[in-house]
Amino acid sequence: MDIRNLEAFIVLAETLNYHKASKRLYLSQPALTKKIHGLEDIFGASLFTRGPNGTRLTDFGQKTLENVRKFLTHYENFKSRVHFDSKEDMVRHLYVGSCFPIHNYSQIERQVVEKKGNIVLSLVTGLSVEQQLNLLNVGMLHVAVMPLSSIITQLKPKKVFTERLVYIFKKGSHLVSKFRTVLHQIENGVIQTNSSEEKEIRELTGFLNVFPIYTGNDMHLLLKTNDIMLIIEMITKNSAYTCVPKRIISSIPEYYMNFLEIIETDRKIDLGVVWAKSIDESLIEDAENFSALVANV
């Protein structure tokens, strides 16, 4: 039985007019009549009567109309399921944005793949919060990781986690001892909250989506960047310093660690995992897996 014949039957049953039904179906009236007669031959009963009062459904035709509608609904569901199942065998790309390099990204990707295969995480870093939000809104990013303080209220984060902050200095810099002393004094309540030293520390850690790189005792701002290699270059060549989430240290090549000094702090930053407003159904489980892993890996 041709599904298109059943669809033609429904259109004629709704219009009860061969001329109107033919126009909606882009068929000639003889072709439509042939389809209806073909169904009646299969069913062994008349679906319509034609008389002075126009075309009417028979009692059998009315009952058949209800059954055909149910059948076509099941058929559409069946086609959707087959289409969805066929896509599961294809490689899926989950586009992930971040203001900075995601720590242990390869480990996150490996675990997502282990949970559900045929998935590739396409990571885009170095974008501002505004750029990520725009890409999320137009569907060019599926998931983004950004500071919680910068997330607009309409985008409720799917996952919230906290990162400890560390300072990065050039090894042997005279600024290292100064910052160690200031941090110790702040922790012990020696320095008042309105002091210049406290203000300096607070300004350094008050970033939203890029890392400020400062030089000298006066906190002269060299630039703001998300590029970890540029950060290293500026620190080692200009005796500069910055502050980043601790786990980003794992993104620094081991060779360069010999030229850097890390000072750990109790300071933290809250991060949120945000989803695009609309994610393809086949990617929802992947997005959930990524959101759960990024805070814990």
C-alpha positions, 0 to 999 in steps of 0.5 A, spaced: 500 500 500 502 506 498 502 511 503 501 517 498 494 514 497 492 514 504 495 521 505 490 523 498 484 519 502 485 524 508 485 530 504 479 528 500 476 526 506 477 533 509 475 537 503 470 533 501 471 536 494 475 532 488 477 539 485 480 542 492 483 536 494 486 535 487 489 542 487 492 541 494 495 534 492 498 537 486 494 532 482 489 531 476 482 529 478 483 523 474 489 521 478 486 522 485 480 518 483 484 512 481 488 513 488 481 512 491 479 507 487 485 503 488 484 504 496 477 501 495 479 495 491 484 493 497 479 495 503 473 491 499 468 497 501 467 504 498 470 510 502 465 515 499 459 517 495 458 522 490 451 525 489 447 531 488 449 533 495 456 533 493 461 528 496 460 524 502 464 519 507 461 513 508 460 510 515 466 505 513 470 511 510 469 515 517 471 509 521 477 508 516 479 516 516 480 515 524 484 509 523 488 512 517 490 518 521 492 514 527 496 509 522 500 515 519 501 518 526 505 512 528 508 512 521 511 519 522 514 517 529 517 511 526 520 515 521 523 520 526 526 514 530 529 511 524 532 518 522 535 519 529 537 512 530 541 512 524 544 519 526 547 515 532 552 512 528 555 518 525 560 522 528 557 528 532 561 534 534 560 538 540 562 545 540 565 547 546 567 555 548 571 557 554 574 564 556 581 560 557 584 553 556 580 548 559 584 544 564 585 536 562 581 537 556 584 531 553 582 527 559 575 530 559 574 528 551 576 521 552 571 520 558 566 523 554 567 518 548 568 512 553 561 514 556 558 515 549 562 514 542 562 517 536 563 524 539 568 529 538 569 535 542 571 541 538 574 546 543 574 554 541 578 558 547 580 565 547 573 568 546 570 574 550 564 572 554 560 577 549 563 573 543 561 566 547 554 569 548 553 571 541 555 564 538 551 560 543 545 564 541 546 563 534 547 555 535 555 556 533 557 553 540 553 548 544 556 549 551 561 554 554 565 555 560 565 562 563 566 566 570 559 566 573 559 573 575 559 574 567 553 570 566 546 574 564 540 572 568 537 569 562 542 563 561 542 559 567 548 555 568 547 547 568 553 546 572 557 551 577 564 549 580 569 553 583 577 554 581 582 556 586 587 562 583 594 562 583 599 567 581 604 566 576 611 570 577 618 570 573 622 565 577 627 570 582 623 576 581 623 581 586 615 581 586 615 574 589 617 576 596 613 582 596 607 578 594 608 572 599 609 578 605 602 581 603 598 575 602 601 572 609 599 579 612 592 579 609 591 572 611 593 574 618 589 580 618 595 585 619 593 589 613 587 593 613 582 592 608 582 599 605 590 599 604 593 599 597 596 592 598 589 589 599 587 593 593 592 591 588 591 584 590 583 585 589 584 588 582 589 583 580 584 577 581 578 581 579 578 579 572 572 577 568 574 573 562 581 575 560 587 575 564 590 581 566 598 581 566 601 587 570 609 589 571 612 593 576 610 595 583 605 600 581 601 594 577 602 597 570 597 593 566 601 590 560 595 587 556 589 582 557 589 575 554 587 568 554 593 566 550 597 561 555 603 562 551 603 569 550 602 570 558 608 566 559 612 570 554 610 577 557 612 574 564 619 571 563 621 577 558 618 583 562 618 580 569 611 581 569 605 577 573 598 575 573 593 571 576 589 564 573 585 558 575 590 553 578 588 548 574 590 552 568 597 551 570 597 544 567 596 547 560 603 550 561 609 546 557 613 543 562 619 546 559 617 553 561 615 551 568 623 552 570 622 559 568 616 561 572 614 561 580 607 559 582 604 562 589 598 559 591 592 563 594 586 561 598 582 566 593 577 563 588 573 564 582 566 561 580 565 558 573 559 556 570 557 551 564 552 554 560 548 551 554 545 554 548 538 555 548 537 550 543 541 543 542 540 538 537 537 532 541 542 527 539 547 532 543 544 533 549 547 527 553 554 529 550 553 536 553 550 533 560 557 528 560 561 534 558 558 539 564 559 533 569 566 532 567 569 539 566 568 541 574 571 534 576 577 532 572 
